[in-house]
């Protein structure tokens, strides 16, 4: 038996128990990083937990991030030292204790041109040094995140050959954390919570909430049911106000473009390009483990109904391409874009433009007793979860053990130094950690499962089978969109879809 396995059979058993009247300590609505973080925090303290998600794990904002584990550099620039320190601490926890297998070091290059003012250079350098002070205060070793330095133009070009050489006089080099994949972090959190007994129920839409119950509709069977709990927590992010109208948000949209690695030619180093007229905002080119590059990020307010899946505005495409091209030898065009995605930030309603709104999280208790947690950043999900569970414990007087998620390794986690010793392909180790040999073994037992899904795609059939048997994927869309992320490049998803559909159907049938 593999710990924390999520699949259709387990979902059916747990749904039957809840429909039969089983009561839990906490019911959590929302299967993003905050919701599954709450489920893990509570379950690891000994509480009974049921999590309900209308679609799938990481369906919303949690899969549309920049895949960075921020150290809080931007918050420092705004003078928000508390949030910056919190981010640095949480980054260190992820990279050194809870998820070394899902995180990596991201070198950050800030090119300096003759057009770069000395003032701007000084501001960036000061920010990087201050960020390194935070890194030390968070006890993250320099062996994980080295300190910043100034490098000459020749070294900058060696790291990022695609930089524009004209007027390049050097660069500032810093380091931050990055995720292999944000959706994979969510799935790993959910599975770890499941290993502690949490009930993780996707495709179960909450239609109404009270302090002690969640009314739901099962999207698989069409059945309606009520989940009874001592306390309900609303962790639906940008959609929180739809369940609890007293929650007021000002969502903003962050858009990214997906480029082939050969297009930007930046190697394994991110390139940060300042926005004209701004001192602490940048567009960045972020290299990914699969060789592709993500180009982001915008920050624009949106109004009206909240879409399930946001789209990238045409104006954002032009803005990102133009800004990034200003630092590259080759101008980027729309023909270079092979995919795109956008996420919505659940910012708490305040005065000012969305780009300046605080990224602090808020735990709000409604008049009806429902607890809602909103705001925050992916990096600080653990603190958000701990604070929400703390409020729930105070409200219910439930007895629970102390919080332990700051030292609780997620499934697959091993010490960073031991990752290279895992007997499995490096690509699998970066996604599954110590579980990678299990996925590799599927392909060894059945050679067909060891084959790639399609030409030019590294992901194998074994990874699809694993997603259905152990990661809660209930259909081909779950696999393409969130377990493999093939849908980030529509051409890849189209090429793999027939094989994925076949594998999912067989795997579901094999669950009995």
N, C-alpha and C positions, 0 to 999 in steps of 0.2 A: 504494500500500500504506500503510495507516494504522498507525503504530508501536504495538506492544503489543496488537494486536487478539487477543482471546480469543473462540473460538467452537467449535462442535461439530466442525468439520472439523480445526481445529488440535489439539483434544484427541485426536481419533482418531489422528492422525499421531504425536503424542508418546507416546501410550499404547502404540502398536505398537512404537516404538523401545525403550521401557523393558521391555516384555514380551519383546523380542528379546534382552535381556541388556545393554543399554547401562547403563554404570555412571556415577553422578554423584558429585560431591564431597560434597554434602549432600542428604539427604532430610529434608524438614520435614513434620511431620504437624500439620495444623490450618490452616484457611483464615480465621481471624480476623485482627484487626489485628496481633497479635504474630507469627503465622506468616507473613503476607505481608510484614511488616516485615523478618523474618529473610531471606526469599527475596530481597528487594530489596537488603538490606545485602550479602549474600553474592554475588549475581549482579553487583552493581556493583563488587565487588572483583575480579571475574574468575573466580569459582568457578562450576562447573556445579551447578545446583540443580533438584530436583524437589520440588514441594509437592503433597501429597495431602490432600483434604478430603472427609469422608464425605457431606456434603450440598451446600452451596453457599458461596460467599464470604460472609463476615459472617453465617453462619447462626446462630451462638450469641450470646454476650454482647456482641460488638462492635456489634450493631445495636440493642441494648436500652439504650443509655446515655442520659444526659440531654442528649446532643449538645453538651456543653460542652468547651472546651479550658481546663482549670483552671489557674490560676496558683498554686495551693497554699495558699490562704488558710486552709483548715481544718487543714492540716498545721502551719501556723504556730501556730494556737491550741493545738495539742498539743505544741508545742516541738520539732517535727521539722523543723529548719531546713534540713537537707540535702535532704530530700525536697521541701520547699517550693521551694528554689532550683532543684532539678532540674526541677520542674514548670514554673516560670516560664521557665527557659531553653528547654525543649521547646515551650512555648506560643509563645514568640517565634520560634523556628525555623519552626513551622508557619505562623504568621500573616504572616511577613515574607519567607520564602525558599522553603519547599518546597510550601506549599499555600495561598497567599493567596486563590485562587479558591474554595476550599472552606471558608474561615473568615470570620467576621464579628465585629464588636464587639458585645458584649452589655452594655448598661447594667444595673446592678444597684441596685435601690432597696430600702433598709431603712427602712420607715416607723417613725416615732417617735410614740408616743402618750403621753398622760398616765400610762398604766399602765406604760410602758417605764421601768425603773429607770435612774438615772444611771449605775450600775455597768455595766449591760448596754450602754448607749449608748457608754460609754467603751471597753468591750471591743471592740465592733464597729468604732468609729472607729480605735482603735489597730491592730486587725487590718488595716483597709483601708490605713492609712498604711504599715504594715510591708509589705503586699503591693505597695505602690507602690515601696518601696525595692527589693524583689526585682525588680520590673519594670525599674527602672533598672539594677540589677546585671546583668540578663539582656540589656541593650542593646536592649530593645524601646522604640521611640520613643513619646513622648506623643502624636504625631500618629496613632498606631495605637490606643493605649490611654491615654486621658487620666487624669490623677490624680484621686483621690477628693475630694469636698467635701460640706459640709453645705448643704442647700437648705431654703427655707421651705415651709410647707404648700401655698401656692398653686402653687409650681413642681412639687411632688410630685403634686398633683392634675392639673396640666397634662400631666405625663408619664404618669400612670396614673389616668385619671378614675374607674375603678371602685373606688378605695380608699374605705374607710369614713372619712367626714369627722369623725365624732364623736371629739373628743379628739385629733385629729391636730395635732401641733405642729411638724412638719417631717419631714425624712428625711435619711439618709446615702446618698450616691450614689457608687458605684464602677463599675469596668468590668472585664470579663473577656472571654475569647474563647469563641466558639461555632462549631460546625460547621453547614454547610448540612444535612449528613446524615452520620451515622457510617458507614452501610453504603457510601456513595459514597466515603468516604475509603479504605475497605478495597479496593473495586474499583479505585480509582485506583492504589493501591500495587501491587496484583496486576498490573495492566496495565503499570505502569512496570517492575516486575521482569521481566515477560514481554519487554519491549522490550530488556532486557539479556540475554535468553536463558533465563530461568528457565522451567521447565515447570510450568504451573499446571493441576492436574488435580482437578476437582470430581467429586462423585458417585463417589468412589473411597474406599471405607472401609478403614482400616487395621485388620486383625484381629490383628496381633501385631507387636512390634518387637524388634530386637536392635541392637547398636551399629552394625552394617554392613548392615542390611536391614530392609525393611518388607514384611510380608505383607499383601496387599490383595485386596479383592473389588470388581470393577467393578459398580456398581449398575445400569448401563445394559445391559450384555451378560450379566452373571452370571459373567463370566470371573474366575478367580483368577490372581494373579501375584505375583512378588516383585520389589521395587525394590532394587537393590544400590547401596550408597553407602559412601563412606569414613567418614561419620559420620551418625547419625540424631539429629534434634532433635525432641522432643515439645513441641508448642506448642498443645495441645488445651484449655488453660484449665481450666475447672471439671471437665472430664472427664479430666484428665491422669492421675489415679490409676487409671483403668480400663485404661490401657496400661502404666503403671509403678506397681505397687502400693506401692512404697516412698514415693511422694509422698503426703503427708497434707495434706488441705485442710479448711477449715471454710467451706463456701459460705454466703453470705448473699444474700438476695433483695432487690432494689430495684424497687419498683413505681411506675409512672407512669399517670396518666389523661390522656386526650386530650379537650380541650374546644374548642368553637367560640370564636373570638375575641370575638364579641359577648357571650359569657357572662360573662367576667371583666372585660372592658373595661380592659385594662392597656396598650394601645398597643404600642409596640416595646420597652418596658422590662420587665425581669424584676422580680418582687416577691418579696422574701424574708421569710418569716414565721417568727419564732423558735418553737421547741418549748417548751412550758411546762416549766419546771424545768431547761432546758438552756442553757448559755452559748454553745455553738458549733455547734449543730445547727439547721437551718432546713428548712422546707418551702418550695419555690419554684414560682412560676408563670413559665414560660418561653415567651415569644412566639416563633413560628416564621415563616419566610419565607412560608409559605402562608396566614398569617393565623390559624392555630390556636394553641392554647396547651397546653403539656405541664405537668402538675401532678405534682410528685414531691418528695421521694423517700423511700422507706422503707428500712430496713436491719435485716432480721430473719434470724436463722439458720434454716437448713433442715436436715433430716435425711432419711435414706433415699435411695433411688435418684435419680439426677439426671435430670430430664426433659429431652427435647430442646427443648421449648418450654414455659417456665414460665407459669403463669397467675397472675393477680392475686387474692390472697385478698380475700374480702368485707370482712374487718376492715380491710384496708389502704385500701379504697375509702372507708369511713366515716371513717377517721383523716385521710386527705388532704383530703377535702371539708370536714370540721369545722375542721381547722387553717387551711386557706386562707381559709375563710369568716370567720375571726376578724379578718381585716384588710380585708375587702371590704364594700362597701355592700349588696351582694346576697348572700344565702346561697346557696351552691352545693348542688345536690341531685343525686341519681343520674340524674335526667332530663337533666341537663346533660352527662353523660358520653357521648361519641360513639365512644370507643375506649379501649383500655388495653393496656399491655404491662409485662412484668417481665423483668429480667435477673438473672443469678446471678454474684456476684463470686467469683473463685477465690482466696480469702484463705488465706494460709499458716496452718496450725494453730498457734495460740498460746493462752495462757491469757487470759481476759477475755471481755467481751461482743463480739459481732461488730462493732458500731458503732465500737469502740475498737481493733480490730485494725489493724496497720500495713498501709498500701497499698504498701509496698516490694516490689520483685520479688526473686525468688530463682532462681538458676541452679543446678540440682541434677544431679549425675552419679550415676547408679545403678550398682550393683555390676556390672551387665551392660554398662555403657559408654554407655547411652542418656542423652543430655542432655535435661533437662526445664527449661523456664522457666515460672514461675507467679507469680501475684500481680501487682502493678503496676496502673497505670491506663492508660486509652486515651491520655491526653495524653503519657505517657512511653513509648509503644510503641517509639520509635526507639532509646532507650537500652537497653530490654530486648533488642531485636534485636541491637544492637551487642555487648552483653555476652555473649549466647548464642553469637554467631558467634566472638567472641574465645575463649571456652572451647573451642569446636569446633576452632579453629585450633591451640590449644595441645595438644589431645588427639591430633590427627592429624598435626601438623607440616606441614600443607598450606601452600603458599606463596600468598599473596594480597596484593593491594594494600591501602593504608590505607583505613579507613572514610571514606566520603564522603557519607553520607546527610544530614548536617547542612547541606549546601549543594547538594543534588541536587533540582531542581524535579520534582514529579510531573507526569505528562502533563496538559496543560491549564493548568498554572500560568503566570501572568504577574505582573509587579509589581502590587501593589495599586492604585497610581495609574493603571495602564493598563487596568484592568478596565472602566471606563466607556466606553473607546474601542472595545471589541470590537463589531463590527457584527452584533449578534444581540439578541433579546429579553433583557431583564434577568434574567428567571426562568431562562432557559437558561444564561446566563453564570454565574449563581450555582451551577449544577450541573455545568457542563462546562468552564468557563473558556474558553481559546482554541479549544477544539474546538466551542464552541456554534454557530459559523456552519455547521459541517458538518451538524449536526442540523437547523438551520433550512433548509439547502439541500435536504434530503430532502423537506421539505414544499413547497418551491417547485417542485421537479421533478415531484412527484406531489402534487397538491392534497389528495388523500384522506389522505396521510400528515401533512399539516399540520393536520388536524382533531383536536379533542379526542376522547378516548376515549369520553366520555359527557357528558351535560349536567351542568354544575356542576363539572367536573373539568378542570383546566388542562393536564394531561399529554396530549401528542399521540401519535398513532400512530407518528410518526417516532422518538420516544424508545424505543418498544418494539422497532422494527426495529434501531435502533442497539444496544440491549442484547443482542440475539441475534447480530448481526454482529460486535460489537467488545467487549462486556463480559462474555462468557462465560455468558450466560443460556441454559439448555438446555431450559427449559419455562416454561409460563405462571406457575407458582408462583414461580420465580426472579424473574420480572418484577414480579408483584404484591407479593411479600413484601419483596424486597431492592433491585431496581433502581429502582422507582418509589415504594415504601413505601405504596402504596394500601391495603394490608391493615391499616394502623394504624387506619383507619376502615372497619369491615366493610361499611357501606352503600356506600362508594365502590368497594371491591373487587368487590362483587356487581354493581354497575352496569357496571363496566369489564370484568369477566371474559370475557364472550363475545367482545368485540372483541379483547381481548388474546390469547385462545386462537387466534383466526383469524389474527392477525398473526404470532404465534410460529410456527405451522405453515407459513405461507407463507415466512417468513424462513429457517427451517431448510431447507425444500425448495430455496430459492434458493442455499444454500451449496454445493449440488451434492454 
